[in-house]
Amino acid sequence: MNQPLAYVHPQAKIARNVVIEPFSTIHANVEIGSGTWIGSNVTIMEGARIGENCRIFPGAVISAIPQDLKFNDEETIVEIGNNVTIRECVTINRGTSDRHKTVIGDNCLIMAYCHIAHDCIVGNSCIFSNNSTLAGHVTIGNNVVLAGMVAVHQFASVGNHAFVTGGSLVRKDVPPFVKAAREPLSYVGINSIGLRRRGFSTEKIREIQDIYRILFQKNYNNSQAIEIIEAEMEATSERDEIMQFIKDSHRGIMKGYYNTN
């Protein structure tokens, strides 16, 4: 149902039961899935691909061109999955020639005033609290929580099930299953509360803790820690995920926390 005071470009592909409130603007080359609600004063620009049953609140701007001087008007998109909530004044920019798209997975909650820059890939079931910002080319795994006012450096990665505390500057990669806090950003434990909520057993949580004790609390460098973990700990999907994340890291992973007082 489109309100008469909304503008929808005739070439936009809008499912029949999408609600578009007054004063919103939908450009050409936009696709919006069934059951989605677009609040007032939302701007959805060319290249947006929005899934089913999403909610986009007033003031959001989806699929504006990148804030990147290298952008040369190449054809790129923003992909937003199903059941995504995008709160007030969120901005999500479309991709560049690097990845050609910016992606938000299913079942995410992006709170007010967040910014997701060009070529970011965000997994499923993530929560970004107010004012959190992703620079370009950032990769975020599944079930990641960014507390308020987190700023993630370009090209950085955050692994599955990680939690980053409010006001953090993420300059290095954050591996899976951990809590990250303090300045500079450091390992402060595993995200045990989040893991329990998602069905991880006590034994599995202890296994992950043991891996990170070797990695962050035994004064080994990363190469030494990986060698010990792979030699001494049973191969599991969680162990292998952590090891692969560290091996694939381009910016290097954050360090363990050391009390310097």
Number of C-alpha atoms within 10 A of each C-alpha: 12 17 14 11 13 17 17 20 14 11 12 16 17 22 15 12 14 19 18 26 22 17 16 22 20 26 20 16 17 22 20 24 20 17 18 24 21 26 21 20 20 25 23 27 22 22 24 28 21 24 20 19 20 26 19 26 22 21 19 25 22 29 27 21 23 20 14 12 6 9 14 11 10 11 14 24 28 28 22 25 21 21 20 25 21 26 22 21 21 25 23 30 28 30 31 25 15 11 16 16 24 27 25 26 21 21 20 25 21 26 21 22 20 26 23 27 26 34 29 28 24 25 21 20 19 25 19 24 21 21 22 24 23 27 19 24 23 22 21 27 21 20 24 26 23 27 18 20 19 22 21 25 19 20 19 24 30 28 23 23 24 27 27 27 18 19 17 22 19 24 19 23 26 29 28 27 27 27 22 28 20 15 11 15 22 23 23 16 17 21 20 21 11 19 19 13 9 11 9 13 12 11 9 15 18 13 17 19 18 14 21 23 15 18 21 21 15 11 12 13 12 18 11 12 20 20 11 15 19 14 10 9 12 11 11 10 9 16 18 14 16 19 20 13 20 21 14 11 16 13 15 18 22 18 20 19 18 11 5 4 3
